[in-house]
């Protein structure tokens, strides 16, 4: 509707008069402190939830470092004895974490 009105008036809005449009939805984004700053294996698995946090001690003992967990493959997790459902969840969330699409929250979400 707004596009029709703009086209029919023959006027093209100036981008300089509306700098927030250049940045997309930047005015709606907010940085909050609801995420954990330093993430380790326990914080990560607690953030994933869904029963995965039961494997914290096993993964800390065998893998040790969170950066190693981020590049761990499914066969390694299988050899550690993790069920398929939990392996899938860990791999899904490690991929999202590497891409910057997900971070564990300070307070776990109640499911």
N, CA, C and O of each residue as an XYZ file, in Angstrom:
444
protein
N       0.814     -1.173      0.000
C       0.000      0.000      0.000
C       0.869      1.253      0.000
O       0.618      2.198     -0.748
N       1.904      1.245      0.858
C       2.800      2.399      0.928
C       3.598      2.516     -0.358
O       3.913      3.623     -0.795
N       3.928      1.386     -0.967
C       4.674      1.405     -2.225
C       3.838      2.042     -3.331
O       4.359      2.815     -4.135
N       2.537      1.719     -3.376
C       1.642      2.317     -4.373
C       1.572      3.832     -4.205
O       1.623      4.580     -5.181
N       1.457      4.270     -2.962
C       1.365      5.703     -2.686
C       2.657      6.410     -3.087
O       2.619      7.517     -3.624
N       3.786      5.782     -2.833
C       5.074      6.378     -3.186
C       5.231      6.458     -4.694
O       5.696      7.468     -5.222
N       4.846      5.399     -5.385
C       4.986      5.367     -6.838
C       4.020      6.336     -7.514
O       4.367      6.973     -8.509
N       2.815      6.443     -6.977
C       1.835      7.326     -7.601
C       2.169      8.804     -7.377
O       1.817      9.652     -8.197
N       2.851      9.111     -6.260
C       3.206     10.505     -6.011
C       4.421     10.925     -6.829
O       4.680     12.117     -6.997
N       5.161      9.952     -7.336
C       6.337     10.259     -8.141
C       7.518     10.729     -7.307
O       8.531     11.163     -7.856
N       7.401     10.648     -6.022
C       8.459     11.093     -5.123
C       9.191      9.875     -4.571
O       8.552      8.939     -4.088
N      10.511      9.873     -4.634
C      11.313      8.785     -4.086
C      11.900      9.277     -2.768
O      12.581     10.302     -2.738
N      11.643      8.558     -1.685
C      12.146      9.016     -0.390
C      13.674      8.993     -0.356
O      14.302      8.080     -0.894
N      14.250      9.983      0.267
C      15.702     10.098      0.376
C      16.198      9.168      1.470
O      15.601      9.093      2.544
N      17.297      8.454      1.199
C      17.874      7.566      2.195
C      18.598      8.362      3.276
O      18.754      7.880      4.398
N      19.038      9.566      2.953
C      19.746     10.370      3.936
C      18.797     10.896      5.007
O      19.201     11.101      6.151
N      17.566     11.108      4.646
C      16.615     11.606      5.638
C      16.160     10.498      6.589
O      15.602     10.783      7.649
N      16.397      9.230      6.214
C      15.996      8.107      7.041
C      17.181      7.163      7.222
O      17.210      6.105      6.593
N      18.163      7.510      8.062
C      19.359      6.685      8.209
C      19.081      5.328      8.839
O      19.856      4.393      8.635
N      17.986      5.191      9.608
C      17.704      3.909     10.244
C      17.332      2.838      9.222
O      17.489      1.649      9.499
N      16.849      3.230      8.060
C      16.495      2.247      7.038
C      17.735      1.620      6.420
O      17.682      0.488      5.939
N      18.848      2.341      6.428
C      20.088      1.781      5.898
C      20.561      0.606      6.738
O      21.150     -0.342      6.218
N      20.307      0.671      8.015
C      20.770     -0.356      8.918
C      19.750     -1.456      9.142
O      19.974     -2.331      9.978
N      18.669     -1.443      8.444
C      17.642     -2.478      8.603
C      16.836     -2.236      9.855
O      16.254     -1.166     10.033
N      16.801     -3.225     10.719
C      16.013     -3.130     11.944
C      16.899     -2.826     13.141
O      16.607     -3.268     14.252
N      17.971     -2.080     12.932
C      18.906     -1.820     14.014
C      18.252     -1.088     15.183
O      18.673     -1.258     16.328
N      17.253     -0.297     14.919
C      16.623      0.418     16.031
C      15.825     -0.520     16.926
O      15.502     -0.155     18.057
N      15.502     -1.705     16.458
C      14.746     -2.662     17.249
C      15.650     -3.628     18.013
O      15.191     -4.300     18.937
N      16.919     -3.706     17.642
C      17.801     -4.642     18.330
C      18.231     -4.054     19.651
O      18.383     -2.841     19.794
N      18.423     -4.923     20.605
C      18.891     -4.479     21.909
C      19.874     -5.498     22.437
O      19.679     -6.706     22.300
N      20.907     -5.005     23.027
C      21.892     -5.883     23.648
C      21.512     -6.018     25.106
O      21.431     -5.026     25.831
N      21.283     -7.234     25.529
C      20.934     -7.439     26.927
C      21.941     -8.387     27.548
O      22.678     -9.082     26.848
N      21.961     -8.406     28.842
C      22.904     -9.230     29.576
C      22.286    -10.555     29.986
O      22.666    -11.124     31.009
N      21.344    -11.052     29.208
C      20.688    -12.295     29.583
C      21.465    -13.521     29.109
O      21.044    -14.651     29.356
N      22.596    -13.312     28.431
C      23.400    -14.418     27.944
C      24.669    -14.553     28.770
O      25.168    -13.573     29.324
N      25.185    -15.768     28.848
C      26.411    -16.041     29.580
C      27.587    -15.538     28.755
O      27.670    -15.806     27.557
N      28.495    -14.808     29.396
C      29.644    -14.278     28.677
C      30.683    -15.363     28.409
O      31.105    -15.546     27.267
N      31.097    -16.080     29.445
C      32.091    -17.135     29.268
C      31.361    -18.467     29.241
O      30.677    -18.836     30.195
N      31.514    -19.175     28.146
C      30.784    -20.427     27.969
C      31.764    -21.593     28.060
O      32.800    -21.615     27.397
N      31.407    -22.554     28.895
C      32.141    -23.801     29.003
C      31.202    -24.944     28.658
O      30.052    -24.722     28.280
N      31.692    -26.155     28.789
C      30.864    -27.323     28.464
C      29.621    -27.397     29.361
O      28.528    -27.632     28.845
N      29.745    -27.204     30.699
C      28.528    -27.291     31.534
C      27.488    -26.233     31.180
O      26.297    -26.534     31.110
N      27.931    -24.992     30.957
C      26.988    -23.921     30.624
C      26.310    -24.185     29.281
O      25.115    -23.946     29.110
N      27.100    -24.681     28.342
C      26.569    -24.969     27.014
C      25.496    -26.054     27.080
O      24.403    -25.888     26.538
N      25.812    -27.161     27.745
C      24.854    -28.277     27.817
C      23.622    -27.907     28.639
O      22.518    -28.351     28.328
N      23.798    -27.098     29.685
C      22.632    -26.630     30.448
C      21.771    -25.727     29.591
O      20.546    -25.735     29.716
N      22.396    -24.950     28.723
C      21.645    -24.088     27.819
C      20.851    -24.873     26.800
O      19.742    -24.482     26.435
N      21.414    -25.987     26.334
C      20.705    -26.849     25.378
C      19.519    -27.503     26.072
O      18.419    -27.550     25.521
N      19.744    -28.012     27.293
C      18.665    -28.642     28.061
C      18.254    -29.977     27.470
O      19.072    -30.653     26.846
N      17.008    -30.366     27.654
C      16.401    -31.578     27.099
C      17.145    -32.858     27.489
O      17.183    -33.816     26.717
N      17.736    -32.871     28.691
C      18.402    -34.072     29.184
C      19.863    -34.191     28.799
O      20.543    -35.113     29.248
N      20.359    -33.285     27.983
C      21.751    -33.341     27.522
C      22.711    -33.024     28.659
O      23.850    -33.491     28.662
N      22.251    -32.228     29.631
C      23.125    -31.832     30.740
C      23.567    -33.010     31.604
O      24.462    -32.857     32.435
N      22.959    -34.175     31.425
C      23.359    -35.367     32.172
C      24.733    -35.870     31.753
O      25.341    -36.669     32.466
N      25.227    -35.420     30.620
C      26.504    -35.902     30.092
C      27.661    -34.937     30.331
O      28.716    -35.071     29.712
N      27.473    -33.963     31.226
C      28.495    -32.939     31.459
C      29.804    -33.566     31.916
O      30.856    -33.270     31.348
N      29.764    -34.418     32.922
C      30.994    -34.994     33.476
C      31.716    -35.856     32.454
O      32.942    -35.809     32.354
N      30.970    -36.636     31.701
C      31.567    -37.495     30.687
C      32.265    -36.676     29.603
O      33.382    -37.005     29.201
N      31.623    -35.626     29.134
C      32.216    -34.805     28.077
C      33.393    -33.979     28.586
O      34.375    -33.800     27.866
N      33.309    -33.473     29.820
C      34.436    -32.736     30.375
C      35.649    -33.632     30.555
O      36.784    -33.205     30.341
N      35.407    -34.868     30.946
C      36.512    -35.812     31.170
C      37.154    -36.220     29.837
O      38.380    -36.234     29.727
N      36.353    -36.547     28.840
C      36.882    -37.068     27.583
C      37.305    -35.975     26.597
O      38.336    -36.106     25.937
N      36.525    -34.909     26.493
C      36.830    -33.853     25.524
C      37.621    -32.741     26.199
O      38.618    -32.271     25.650
N      37.193    -32.320     27.371
C      37.951    -31.378     28.171
C      37.712    -29.914     27.887
O      37.439    -29.157     28.819
N      37.801    -29.484     26.655
C      37.736    -28.071     26.320
C      36.499    -27.781     25.481
O      36.086    -28.603     24.663
N      35.913    -26.610     25.690
C      34.710    -26.240     24.944
C      35.006    -26.071     23.459
O      34.179    -26.423     22.617
N      36.180    -25.534     23.130
C      36.544    -25.357     21.718
C      36.667    -26.703     21.010
O      36.367    -26.808     19.821
N      37.106    -27.726     21.729
C      37.170    -29.071     21.140
C      35.774    -29.646     20.946
O      35.528    -30.390     19.997
N      34.854    -29.297     21.854
C      33.473    -29.761     21.705
C      32.837    -29.171     20.451
O      32.034    -29.829     19.788
N      33.195    -27.931     20.127
C      32.616    -27.279     18.949
C      33.012    -27.955     17.645
O      32.294    -27.834     16.653
N      34.132    -28.659     17.620
C      34.573    -29.328     16.388
C      34.479    -30.847     16.478
O      34.952    -31.554     15.588
N      33.867    -31.354     17.556
C      33.708    -32.794     17.724
C      32.684    -33.334     16.743
O      31.662    -32.701     16.478
N      32.970    -34.502     16.213
C      32.078    -35.136     15.241
C      31.182    -36.156     15.924
O      31.391    -36.517     17.082
N      30.188    -36.606     15.189
C      29.188    -37.507     15.755
C      29.777    -38.865     16.150
O      29.332    -39.466     17.128
N      30.756    -39.346     15.415
C      31.345    -40.647     15.734
C      32.048    -40.623     17.087
O      31.981    -41.594     17.841
N      32.720    -39.522     17.392
C      33.387    -39.379     18.691
C      32.345    -39.389     19.814
O      32.541    -40.046     20.837
N      31.227    -38.656     19.621
C      30.177    -38.637     20.632
C      29.527    -40.011     20.779
O      29.129    -40.403     21.876
N      29.423    -40.733     19.671
C      28.852    -42.081     19.717
C      29.751    -43.024     20.501
O      29.275    -43.860     21.269
N      31.058    -42.880     20.298
C      32.007    -43.727     21.032
C      31.990    -43.446     22.521
O      32.325    -44.312     23.329
N      31.596    -42.223     22.884
C      31.482    -41.875     24.300
C      30.209    -42.417     24.931
O      30.046    -42.356     26.150
N      29.300    -42.951     24.109
C      28.085    -43.576     24.617
C      26.893    -42.646     24.742
O      25.962    -42.942     25.491
N      26.897    -41.541     24.034
C      25.755    -40.630     24.069
C      24.645    -41.150     23.164
O      24.924    -41.617     22.059
N      23.382    -41.079     23.611
C      22.271    -41.513     22.769
C      22.143    -40.632     21.519
O      22.590    -39.485     21.503
N      21.538    -41.181     20.500
C      21.404    -40.487     19.208
C      20.724    -39.127     19.357
O      21.185    -38.139     18.787
N      19.648    -39.071     20.106
C      18.900    -37.828     20.279
C      19.779    -36.731     20.886
O      19.726    -35.579     20.457
N      20.587    -37.095     21.885
C      21.456    -36.119     22.536
C      22.609    -35.710     21.624
O      23.013    -34.547     21.619
N      23.139    -36.658     20.855
C      24.198    -36.310     19.888
C      23.679    -35.302     18.873
O      24.359    -34.328     18.550
N      22.475    -35.540     18.375
C      21.888    -34.625     17.396
C      21.709    -33.228     17.980
O      22.007    -32.232     17.321
N      21.222    -33.157     19.214
C      21.028    -31.861     19.853
C      22.352    -31.131     20.049
O      22.449    -29.935     19.774
N      23.370    -31.845     20.523
C      24.679    -31.224     20.743
C      25.245    -30.715     19.429
O      25.732    -29.587     19.361
N      25.188    -31.528     18.389
C      25.737    -31.112     17.092
C      24.945    -29.954     16.492
O      25.524    -29.061     15.873
N      23.635    -29.963     16.672
C      22.793    -28.882     16.155
C      23.146    -27.556     16.821
O      23.305    -26.538     16.147
N      23.269    -27.575     18.145
C      23.535    -26.337     18.867
C      24.995    -25.900     18.752
O      25.269    -24.701     18.810
N      25.939    -26.824     18.592
C      27.325    -26.397     18.363
C      27.433    -25.706     17.008
O      28.170    -24.731     16.869
N      26.711    -26.199     16.015
C      26.725    -25.562     14.698
C      26.134    -24.151     14.780
O      26.696    -23.206     14.225
N      25.006    -24.013     15.471
C      24.381    -22.706     15.642
C      25.300    -21.760     16.410
O      25.383    -20.574     16.089
N      25.995    -22.286     17.429
C      26.896    -21.456     18.228
C      28.065    -20.954     17.379
O      28.446    -19.787     17.465
N      28.629    -21.843     16.560
C      29.747    -21.448     15.686
C      29.325    -20.362     14.718
O      30.118    -19.471     14.414
N      28.095    -20.415     14.224
C      27.603    -19.418     13.280
C      27.170    -18.120     13.968
O      26.931    -17.110     13.306
N      27.073    -18.155     15.290
C      26.653    -16.965     16.028
C      25.154    -16.790     16.089
O      24.671    -15.692     16.363
N      24.406    -17.855     15.839
C      22.948    -17.780     15.841
C      22.330    -18.130     17.188
O      21.142    -17.890     17.404
N      23.126    -18.699     18.101
C      22.578    -19.138     19.380
C      23.661    -19.028     20.443
O      24.836    -19.289     20.183
N      23.250    -18.640     21.636
C      24.122    -18.643     22.807
C      23.305    -19.106     23.996
O      22.106    -18.836     24.059
N      23.932    -19.803     24.950
C      23.176    -20.229     26.128
C      22.781    -19.026     26.978
O      23.548    -18.073     27.118
N      21.601    -19.079     27.530
C      21.096    -18.001     28.386
C      21.643    -18.163     29.793
O      22.070    -19.248     30.187
N      21.625    -17.070     30.547
C      22.084    -17.101     31.938
C      21.158    -17.967     32.776
O      21.618    -18.771     33.587
N      19.850    -17.805     32.583
C      18.879    -18.654     33.280
C      18.300    -19.613     32.255
O      17.782    -19.169     31.231
N      18.373    -20.916     32.501
C      17.813    -21.860     31.526
C      16.309    -21.652     31.330
O      15.580    -21.348     32.275
N      15.873    -21.819     30.105
C      14.455    -21.683     29.779
C      13.725    -22.917     30.274
O      14.173    -24.041     30.048
N      12.598    -22.712     30.951
C      11.816    -23.849     31.455
C      11.050    -24.476     30.296
O      10.306    -23.802     29.583
N      11.250    -25.784     30.122
C      10.558    -26.459     29.020
C       9.484    -27.380     29.505
O       8.810    -28.021     28.699
